[in-house]
Amino acid sequence: MNVNPLNDAESIRQQRNLTNSQRKNNLNTKEGVVVNNLIKDKECIKYNLSDTKDTYIISDKVPMPDSLYKDNTKKLDKKLIPLSGITLGVMGSIALLSMFLNRSAKTAIGLAKEKWLPAVTRNVQLSNENFQVFYQFVSNPNRKTFMAGVGVLALSAMAFMGKTFFDGYKDIWVKRKEADIQKNLQENLISVETQSFAGKMQIIRSMLSKYSTDFEKYIKNDGDQILPNFGKKKLMSFSFTSSKRENKQSISDNIGNIFLGLGTAIGIVALGFLSLRSLSKSKIHLQKNCEELKDGIKEIIKTSTDKTKDIDKNNLEHLFMASESTEDFIKEQIKALKWGTDEEKEDLIKKIITKIKTSTTKVNPNIGGDGTPKPAFNSFVDDYRAFFYNWLLDTANPQFKLLFLGITGITAVSYGGKLAGDAIKEVQVKKINAETELDLQKRLVSTELRNFKSKKDAAIMPLVEEFYKQVDSGKRTKEELKTMAENILFEIKNGPPFVYS
């Protein structure tokens, strides 16, 4: 008989936080107890199968489990199906991408110029101060950039080593606190494990008391007394009750899922209707806004003169675009201007209409370059070292010095505060986790005892039923029944699941 001493829930809990030496000693003790409990006295073996059957409570006919003869041959390894699917999916995506590129090339043929996408300058952002320093070394090598760059690199090294030291100190402090927390947890778990152990021993004593009293009736009294198999009825009743409870729970879950689905569907429809209603109201407001913009265009047309011509052109251009004006409205309003020739007005009309129809516009050259598809370098640095670099470039400026000292100080204090906060948070979380673990183990004591009792019943009930069956047959003497009862009681005391001491 192969026994794994780690299958017990209490054993699993004990192993979780033990050191290697503690775990080894714990396992050796359990293995010794299991072996001692399983080895029978060889002097009890008799060369008689009838006595052996009585000793080990062997039934006349016990069929093998049905699952023993089930055919478990695998016809297809379904684990390869996802691998095949992802492979074909990736290749299919590549094929679709190539088709998309082909379609894009065809679409560009014959497309109007105002619909073309503009050329984009490739901006290289030097957002890291170290990268910016090296760029200055290469692009503008002189004494100032060299001294400033070396100073920034030295400061970077100092900051890195300081960060490494304090990070290590934090980890050491947290680890020591964690050791204290684990030690306290182990101390508190002693009472929990003792309670679980005592409960198991009490279950065994209770079962020994019950069955010894029941068996004694058939050993002391004369006559053929038939004792019903209450244990079996109890187990069947429990199974039936559990089944009914599961069926009720399943029906309740299904009804809940149905109502949840209906509620979700109703919510989707209601929110969709609300969204459409809000969009309809927004459209009305936007239309009113467009009408107000058109009134503003008409007012500019009436008051525009040669002196305000340049400003009015720019304002009219933006107002026509914002009000979503039609070509007829644009022509009508521009032709009503009191200044400019007909040719100048036509040019302005053409310019505004073309700009409205154009799908894209060029980015501001101060941000995105002039549109030339070549690299452009920009430096937008968010780094305290940038202020040190500026100060080293111009040490005569006291404001650069103050900026560096102030911002560096804020950065150091912020990092130190964050480091301390993280350390305290980790320790508090570990403390709460330990308390949660202790509370869980306390709550699991009753569950573990019920589990132990259920397994004990599963091991003993077939033997008890066999005893009652032999009593009902009337073919056994009191001495034989006594032997069977003693072996059942021995199995209750020393059989699986085991209680370790």
VMD Tcl script that draws the C-alpha trace (Angstrom):
set ca {
  {0.00 0.00 0.00}
  {1.49 3.32 -1.10}
  {0.72 6.17 1.26}
  {1.57 9.79 0.52}
  {1.81 11.66 3.84}
  {1.45 15.00 2.01}
  {-2.19 14.42 0.98}
  {-3.47 15.60 4.33}
  {-4.68 19.23 4.41}
  {-2.97 19.88 7.74}
  {0.30 18.56 6.32}
  {0.03 20.86 3.31}
  {-0.46 23.84 5.61}
  {2.50 22.83 7.74}
  {4.79 22.49 4.73}
  {3.99 25.91 3.33}
  {6.26 28.03 5.51}
  {8.78 25.50 6.92}
  {12.50 25.73 6.30}
  {14.26 22.93 4.42}
  {15.55 21.25 7.61}
  {12.15 21.55 9.30}
  {10.41 20.11 6.25}
  {12.85 17.15 6.14}
  {12.39 16.32 9.82}
  {8.64 16.68 9.50}
  {8.46 14.26 6.57}
  {10.74 11.71 8.27}
  {8.51 11.69 11.34}
  {5.36 11.19 9.26}
  {6.88 8.41 7.20}
  {7.91 6.60 10.38}
  {4.43 6.90 11.85}
  {2.82 5.64 8.63}
  {5.15 2.63 8.45}
  {4.65 1.79 12.12}
  {0.88 1.97 11.75}
  {0.75 -0.14 8.61}
  {3.03 -3.01 9.69}
  {1.01 -5.79 11.34}
  {2.30 -8.27 13.87}
  {3.43 -11.32 11.94}
  {2.34 -13.58 14.78}
  {-1.30 -12.76 13.96}
  {-1.05 -14.44 10.51}
  {-2.80 -17.81 10.46}
  {-2.56 -20.39 7.72}
  {-6.30 -20.41 7.18}
  {-8.12 -18.36 4.50}
  {-11.31 -18.26 6.52}
  {-9.49 -16.63 9.43}
  {-7.70 -14.32 7.02}
  {-11.03 -13.19 5.58}
  {-12.30 -12.51 9.08}
  {-9.13 -10.63 9.98}
  {-9.15 -8.34 6.95}
  {-12.97 -8.17 6.58}
  {-12.87 -9.61 3.03}
  {-16.25 -9.85 1.31}
  {-17.24 -12.81 -0.85}
  {-17.85 -10.80 -4.04}
  {-16.49 -7.31 -4.66}
  {-16.48 -6.25 -8.32}
  {-13.71 -4.16 -9.86}
  {-14.54 -0.48 -10.60}
  {-16.11 0.13 -14.01}
  {-13.50 2.75 -14.90}
  {-10.86 -0.04 -14.87}
  {-12.11 -1.33 -18.21}
  {-12.71 1.98 -19.97}
  {-10.85 2.54 -23.21}
  {-8.75 5.68 -22.78}
  {-7.01 5.51 -26.18}
  {-6.54 8.98 -27.65}
  {-7.49 9.27 -31.31}
  {-6.34 12.84 -31.88}
  {-4.03 15.10 -29.95}
  {-6.20 18.20 -29.76}
  {-3.36 20.19 -28.18}
  {-1.88 20.66 -31.65}
  {-5.04 22.30 -33.03}
  {-4.39 25.74 -31.41}
  {-0.78 25.65 -32.66}
  {-1.95 24.90 -36.19}
  {-4.65 27.57 -35.93}
  {-2.27 30.33 -34.83}
  {0.19 29.39 -37.59}
  {-2.46 29.56 -40.29}
  {-3.87 32.74 -38.72}
  {-0.52 34.56 -38.88}
  {0.06 33.51 -42.49}
  {-3.51 34.52 -43.36}
  {-2.93 37.94 -41.78}
  {0.21 38.42 -43.89}
  {-1.76 37.50 -47.02}
  {-4.50 39.99 -46.10}
  {-1.87 42.67 -45.48}
  {-0.33 42.13 -48.91}
  {-3.80 42.40 -50.47}
  {-4.37 45.63 -48.53}
  {-1.08 47.11 -49.79}
  {-2.01 46.17 -53.34}
  {-5.39 47.83 -52.91}
  {-3.75 50.96 -51.44}
  {-1.43 51.25 -54.45}
  {-4.37 51.03 -56.86}
  {-6.32 53.64 -54.88}
  {-3.49 56.20 -55.16}
  {-3.70 56.11 -58.98}
  {-5.77 59.00 -60.26}
  {-6.48 60.47 -56.81}
  {-6.92 64.26 -56.78}
  {-3.95 66.22 -55.40}
  {-5.98 67.86 -52.66}
  {-6.75 64.38 -51.27}
  {-3.11 63.25 -51.02}
  {-1.57 62.72 -47.61}
  {1.21 65.25 -46.89}
  {4.87 64.32 -46.56}
  {6.00 63.86 -42.97}
  {9.28 64.92 -41.45}
  {10.85 62.19 -39.31}
  {11.35 63.86 -35.94}
  {13.98 62.37 -33.60}
  {13.20 63.43 -30.03}
  {16.17 63.73 -27.67}
  {14.08 63.30 -24.53}
  {16.85 61.58 -22.56}
  {19.41 63.97 -21.14}
  {22.31 61.56 -21.71}
  {21.35 61.26 -25.39}
  {21.15 65.04 -25.65}
  {24.63 65.34 -24.11}
  {26.15 62.98 -26.66}
  {24.35 64.80 -29.47}
  {25.98 68.04 -28.28}
  {29.36 66.29 -28.15}
  {29.02 65.33 -31.83}
  {27.22 68.37 -33.23}
  {28.94 71.14 -31.23}
  {32.27 69.98 -29.73}
  {33.78 72.70 -27.59}
  {35.04 73.23 -24.05}
  {31.69 74.22 -22.55}
  {29.69 71.33 -24.00}
  {32.47 68.93 -23.01}
  {32.61 70.12 -19.38}
  {28.83 70.24 -19.08}
  {28.49 66.78 -20.62}
  {31.08 65.22 -18.33}
  {29.37 66.83 -15.33}
  {25.99 65.40 -16.36}
  {27.45 61.91 -16.85}
  {29.13 62.08 -13.42}
  {25.88 63.19 -11.80}
  {24.05 60.34 -13.58}
  {26.55 57.81 -12.18}
  {26.20 59.24 -8.67}
  {22.40 59.15 -8.88}
  {22.45 55.58 -10.20}
  {24.73 54.29 -7.44}
  {22.73 56.12 -4.79}
  {19.51 54.66 -6.13}
  {21.07 51.18 -6.13}
  {22.19 51.54 -2.50}
  {18.86 52.77 -1.17}
  {16.90 50.20 -3.21}
  {19.08 47.46 -1.70}
  {18.64 48.88 1.79}
  {14.87 48.89 1.30}
  {14.86 45.27 0.12}
  {16.96 44.16 3.12}
  {14.69 45.99 5.57}
  {11.56 44.52 3.98}
  {13.08 41.01 4.03}
  {13.91 41.26 7.74}
  {10.39 42.44 8.52}
  {9.02 39.60 6.42}
  {11.04 37.10 8.50}
  {9.53 38.55 11.70}
  {6.05 38.33 10.21}
  {6.56 34.69 9.19}
  {7.89 33.83 12.64}
  {4.82 35.34 14.30}
  {2.58 33.52 11.82}
  {4.19 30.18 12.69}
  {3.73 30.90 16.39}
  {0.05 31.69 15.88}
  {-0.49 28.62 13.68}
  {0.56 26.31 16.53}
  {-2.80 26.73 18.23}
  {-4.64 26.27 14.93}
  {-2.79 23.05 14.10}
  {-3.29 21.81 17.67}
  {-7.02 22.45 17.37}
  {-7.15 20.55 14.08}
  {-5.12 17.64 15.47}
  {-7.22 17.45 18.63}
  {-10.40 17.49 16.54}
  {-9.20 14.53 14.46}
  {-8.27 12.56 17.53}
  {-11.69 13.29 19.02}
  {-13.36 12.05 15.81}
  {-11.46 8.77 16.08}
  {-12.33 8.39 19.77}
  {-16.00 9.11 19.00}
  {-16.08 6.52 16.19}
  {-14.34 3.93 18.39}
  {-16.87 4.56 21.16}
  {-19.86 4.33 18.81}
  {-18.88 1.20 16.90}
  {-17.51 -0.64 19.92}
  {-20.88 -0.17 21.61}
  {-22.76 -1.30 18.48}
  {-20.57 -4.36 17.88}
  {-20.73 -5.41 21.54}
  {-24.45 -6.16 21.18}
  {-23.72 -9.03 18.79}
  {-20.92 -10.44 20.86}
  {-22.64 -10.49 24.28}
  {-26.29 -11.23 23.49}
  {-27.69 -14.54 22.21}
  {-30.17 -14.93 19.38}
  {-30.32 -13.82 15.79}
  {-30.72 -10.12 15.99}
  {-30.60 -8.21 12.70}
  {-29.21 -4.70 12.93}
  {-30.14 -2.44 9.99}
  {-27.28 -0.78 8.16}
  {-27.83 2.75 9.42}
  {-24.50 3.93 8.09}
  {-25.41 3.12 4.50}
  {-28.79 4.76 4.79}
  {-27.15 7.87 6.18}
  {-24.70 8.04 3.31}
  {-27.48 7.55 0.74}
  {-29.57 10.22 2.40}
  {-26.62 12.62 2.35}
  {-25.99 11.92 -1.31}
  {-29.65 12.48 -2.17}
  {-29.78 15.71 -0.18}
  {-26.62 16.99 -1.84}
  {-28.01 16.13 -5.26}
  {-31.25 17.99 -4.57}
  {-29.30 20.97 -3.29}
  {-27.12 20.99 -6.43}
  {-30.17 20.77 -8.71}
  {-31.84 23.67 -6.92}
  {-28.64 25.68 -7.10}
  {-28.32 24.91 -10.84}
  {-31.90 26.02 -11.52}
  {-31.36 29.16 -9.46}
  {-28.15 29.94 -11.37}
  {-29.89 29.47 -14.74}
  {-32.75 31.76 -13.76}
  {-30.27 34.34 -12.54}
  {-28.32 34.14 -15.82}
  {-31.54 34.57 -17.83}
  {-32.53 37.67 -15.89}
  {-28.98 38.99 -16.16}
  {-29.05 38.53 -19.94}
  {-32.45 40.22 -20.27}
  {-31.33 43.09 -18.06}
  {-28.19 43.56 -20.14}
  {-30.13 43.54 -23.42}
  {-32.66 46.06 -22.09}
  {-29.81 48.24 -20.82}
  {-28.09 48.17 -24.22}
  {-31.28 49.21 -26.03}
  {-32.06 51.94 -23.50}
  {-28.54 53.37 -23.58}
  {-28.49 53.22 -27.39}
  {-31.79 55.12 -27.55}
  {-30.46 57.68 -25.07}
  {-27.30 58.12 -27.15}
  {-29.26 58.66 -30.37}
  {-31.50 61.16 -28.63}
  {-28.48 63.06 -27.29}
  {-26.89 63.07 -30.76}
  {-30.11 64.44 -32.25}
  {-30.11 67.28 -29.73}
  {-26.43 67.94 -30.43}
  {-27.15 68.17 -34.14}
  {-29.77 70.85 -33.47}
  {-27.33 72.83 -31.32}
  {-24.59 72.53 -33.96}
  {-26.98 73.77 -36.66}
  {-27.82 76.80 -34.56}
  {-24.12 77.47 -34.09}
  {-23.54 77.29 -37.86}
  {-26.32 79.80 -38.44}
  {-24.75 82.18 -35.91}
  {-21.40 81.85 -37.68}
  {-23.03 82.67 -41.01}
  {-24.57 85.77 -39.47}
  {-21.06 86.74 -38.34}
  {-19.78 86.25 -41.92}
  {-22.49 88.55 -43.26}
  {-21.59 91.17 -40.65}
  {-17.90 91.07 -41.67}
  {-18.88 91.40 -45.35}
  {-20.91 94.52 -44.58}
  {-18.23 96.27 -42.53}
  {-15.09 95.13 -44.41}
  {-12.95 97.84 -46.01}
  {-9.58 98.11 -47.74}
  {-7.94 98.84 -44.37}
  {-9.30 95.62 -42.75}
  {-8.93 93.50 -45.89}
  {-6.04 91.30 -44.72}
  {-7.56 90.57 -41.31}
  {-11.02 89.96 -42.83}
  {-9.62 87.48 -45.35}
  {-8.16 85.34 -42.60}
  {-11.32 85.58 -40.45}
  {-13.63 84.78 -43.38}
  {-11.53 81.76 -44.31}
  {-11.87 80.25 -40.83}
  {-15.55 81.17 -40.47}
  {-16.49 79.60 -43.81}
  {-14.80 76.34 -42.76}
  {-16.32 76.35 -39.26}
  {-19.87 77.00 -40.54}
  {-19.67 74.24 -43.19}
  {-20.69 76.78 -45.83}
  {-21.71 75.69 -49.33}
  {-19.97 76.91 -52.49}
  {-22.96 79.04 -53.47}
  {-23.01 80.78 -50.09}
  {-19.25 81.44 -50.29}
  {-19.50 82.90 -53.80}
  {-22.49 85.02 -52.84}
  {-20.80 86.53 -49.79}
  {-17.34 87.11 -51.35}
  {-18.83 88.82 -54.40}
  {-20.68 91.20 -52.02}
  {-17.39 92.59 -50.68}
  {-16.89 96.30 -51.23}
  {-13.17 96.03 -51.98}
  {-11.05 94.18 -54.56}
  {-11.44 93.37 -58.24}
  {-13.51 90.52 -59.62}
  {-10.32 88.57 -60.34}
  {-9.13 89.00 -56.75}
  {-12.49 87.87 -55.44}
  {-12.43 84.78 -57.69}
  {-8.97 83.88 -56.42}
  {-10.18 84.19 -52.83}
  {-13.26 82.05 -53.56}
  {-11.12 79.37 -55.22}
  {-8.64 79.38 -52.32}
  {-11.36 78.98 -49.66}
  {-13.23 76.23 -51.55}
  {-10.00 74.29 -52.22}
  {-9.01 74.51 -48.57}
  {-12.43 73.27 -47.47}
  {-12.21 70.29 -49.85}
  {-8.63 69.39 -48.94}
  {-8.54 66.38 -46.58}
  {-5.29 67.24 -44.75}
  {-3.10 70.16 -43.84}
  {0.57 70.68 -43.07}
  {1.77 70.63 -39.50}
  {3.30 73.71 -37.93}
  {6.98 73.77 -39.06}
  {8.06 74.80 -35.54}
  {6.82 71.40 -34.31}
  {6.90 68.98 -37.21}
  {9.41 70.47 -39.63}
  {8.78 71.78 -43.12}
  {7.43 68.50 -44.49}
  {10.69 67.32 -46.03}
  {10.92 63.53 -45.54}
  {14.31 63.70 -43.81}
  {15.31 63.39 -40.16}
  {14.88 66.40 -37.90}
  {16.28 66.56 -34.34}
  {14.40 68.11 -31.43}
  {15.13 68.12 -27.74}
  {12.25 68.10 -25.25}
  {13.86 66.98 -22.00}
  {11.98 66.29 -18.77}
  {14.97 65.52 -16.55}
  {16.58 67.19 -13.53}
  {19.99 66.70 -15.15}
  {19.04 69.15 -17.90}
  {19.15 71.99 -15.34}
  {22.62 70.85 -14.26}
  {23.72 70.93 -17.90}
  {22.36 74.46 -18.35}
  {24.12 75.64 -15.19}
  {27.46 74.19 -16.30}
  {27.10 75.95 -19.66}
  {26.64 79.28 -17.89}
  {27.87 79.12 -14.30}
  {27.67 82.91 -14.01}
  {23.86 82.76 -14.07}
  {22.68 82.25 -10.43}
  {19.15 81.37 -11.55}
  {20.45 78.28 -13.37}
  {22.13 77.24 -10.13}
  {18.98 77.76 -8.07}
  {16.89 75.87 -10.61}
  {19.27 72.91 -10.50}
  {19.49 72.80 -6.70}
  {15.75 73.23 -6.21}
  {14.59 70.72 -8.81}
  {17.29 68.18 -7.87}
  {16.30 68.51 -4.22}
  {12.63 67.98 -5.04}
  {13.52 64.94 -7.17}
  {15.64 63.40 -4.39}
  {13.01 64.02 -1.71}
  {10.26 62.65 -3.97}
  {12.22 59.50 -4.72}
  {13.15 59.01 -1.07}
  {9.53 59.48 0.00}
  {8.33 57.05 -2.64}
  {10.96 54.49 -1.61}
  {9.99 54.76 2.07}
  {6.30 54.62 1.21}
  {6.78 51.52 -0.94}
  {8.78 49.81 1.82}
  {6.14 50.53 4.47}
  {3.40 49.48 2.07}
  {5.09 46.16 1.32}
  {5.56 45.40 5.02}
  {1.96 46.30 5.85}
  {0.68 44.19 2.97}
  {2.74 41.23 4.20}
  {1.36 41.73 7.72}
  {-2.21 41.81 6.44}
  {-1.55 38.78 4.24}
  {-0.21 36.89 7.26}
  {-3.29 37.84 9.27}
  {-5.49 36.75 6.38}
  {-3.63 33.43 6.17}
  {-4.06 32.88 9.91}
  {-7.76 33.70 9.71}
  {-8.15 31.35 6.73}
  {-6.44 28.50 8.56}
  {-8.72 29.03 11.55}
  {-11.77 28.89 9.28}
  {-10.43 25.81 7.53}
  {-10.22 23.78 10.75}
  {-13.91 22.82 10.61}
  {-13.63 22.09 6.88}
  {-10.58 19.90 7.46}
  {-12.34 18.00 10.25}
  {-15.37 17.36 8.04}
  {-13.04 16.22 5.28}
  {-11.25 13.88 7.68}
  {-14.55 12.48 8.99}
  {-15.87 11.94 5.46}
  {-12.75 10.05 4.38}
  {-12.77 8.01 7.58}
  {-16.38 7.03 6.91}
  {-15.51 6.11 3.32}
  {-12.79 3.76 4.59}
  {-14.79 2.22 7.47}
  {-18.38 1.97 6.17}
  {-17.71 -0.92 3.72}
  {-16.16 -2.89 6.61}
  {-19.08 -2.09 8.92}
  {-21.59 -3.11 6.24}
  {-19.71 -6.39 5.75}
  {-19.87 -7.00 9.51}
  {-23.64 -6.45 9.55}
  {-24.00 -8.65 6.49}
  {-22.23 -11.49 8.28}
  {-24.44 -10.94 11.32}
  {-27.57 -11.14 9.16}
  {-26.38 -14.38 7.53}
  {-26.15 -16.10 10.93}
  {-23.18 -18.19 9.81}
  {-20.62 -16.56 12.06}
  {-19.85 -17.43 15.65}
  {-19.41 -14.83 18.35}
  {-15.66 -15.45 18.32}
  {-15.51 -14.76 14.58}
  {-17.67 -11.66 14.94}
  {-15.42 -10.52 17.78}
  {-12.37 -10.89 15.52}
  {-14.05 -8.87 12.77}
  {-15.12 -6.16 15.20}
  {-11.61 -5.89 16.65}
  {-10.13 -5.48 13.19}
  {-12.66 -2.79 12.30}
  {-11.83 -0.92 15.49}
  {-8.12 -1.33 14.72}
  {-8.73 0.12 11.26}
  {-10.63 3.06 12.77}
  {-7.75 3.82 15.11}
  {-4.79 3.26 12.76}
  {-6.16 3.25 9.22}
  {-6.28 6.04 6.63}
  {-6.61 8.99 6.64}
  {-3.83 9.09 9.19}
  {-3.39 11.41 12.16}
  {0.27 12.32 12.63}
  {1.80 12.82 16.05}
}
mol new
graphics top color blue
foreach p $ca { graphics top sphere $p radius 0.5 }
foreach p [lrange $ca 0 end-1] q [lrange $ca 1 end] { graphics top cylinder $p $q radius 0.2 }
display resetview
